[in-house]
Amino acid sequence: MSPAPLAMQQAKVHDWAGHIGWAVGLVILIGLIYWLMRQGWNWRRTLQADLPELPAVPDDPGPAILESGGRYHGSTTAGNWLDRVVAHGLGNRSLAELTLTGRGLLVRRPGAEDLWIPVEDLTGARLESGIAGKVVPAGLLVVGWTLQGRALDSGFRLDRADDHAAWAAEVEQLATGTTATRTTKTEGVTP
């Protein structure tokens, strides 16, 4: 048998229907994954519906001790860096302008609700490598605080990582000073 003449040979045709089917299937799979993630986020928000309202931001938070720009990475229940708190917008990562005063910590978040942590609610600060499932190689400033008895941790990445230690020391000093004042006042009261 001799090979067919060149004019008689057919060119290989692409199976466009198969390619389109795979593309549509991939888009549906991505949409399903996104929908499931959204449902999980809403479920977590429903579970945390009992979280008290955030303190109102005062008109005058007081003179600044420290100020810095950075990024808010989220809040978790204290001691559990994977248990993200999403109620009241605490789960939304955003840019942040932090101001520490003698009255508390003010976190201005463009596009999200501002966060005010009164000094009496501060429990301490430390340096960590991550929070809320987010690991940052240069580290994070994690501020511990309470919201009407519920212990929380909030993570911040300052524009200058070198500032984390100074912030942790100042917040820790304010928190322990307030704790000592509260303890002294409590010990001075006779039942």
MODARA-V234098 format. One record per pair of residues at least 12 apart in sequence whose ideal C-beta (glycine too) atoms are under 6 Angstrom apart, sorted by the first residue. I is the first residue (numbers start at 1). J is the second residue. Records with the same first field share a line. If there is no record, write none. Layout:
I = J + J
//
This chain:
44 = 86
45 = 86 + 87
48 = 87
51 = 87
52 = 147 + 148
54 = 88
55 = 116 + 118
57 = 114 + 116
61 = 101 + 103 + 106
62 = 101 + 102 + 103
64 = 99 + 101
65 = 100 + 101 + 170
66 = 100 + 170
67 = 99
68 = 98 + 158 + 163
69 = 97 + 159
70 = 96 + 156 + 157 + 158 + 159
71 = 95 + 157
72 = 94 + 96 + 109 + 156
73 = 93 + 131 + 134 + 155
74 = 91 + 93 + 132
75 = 90 + 152 + 154
76 = 131 + 132 + 153
78 = 144 + 151 + 152 + 153
81 = 131
82 = 133
84 = 132
89 = 112 + 113
92 = 112
94 = 109 + 111 + 112
95 = 110
96 = 109
100 = 170
103 = 119
104 = 117 + 118 + 119
105 = 117
117 = 145
119 = 174 + 178
120 = 178
121 = 145 + 146
122 = 145 + 174 + 175
123 = 144 + 145 + 175
124 = 144 + 172 + 175
125 = 143 + 168 + 171 + 172
126 = 142 + 168
127 = 139 + 164 + 168
128 = 140 + 142
131 = 155
136 = 157
138 = 161
140 = 155 + 157
141 = 156 + 164 + 167 + 168
142 = 155
143 = 171
//
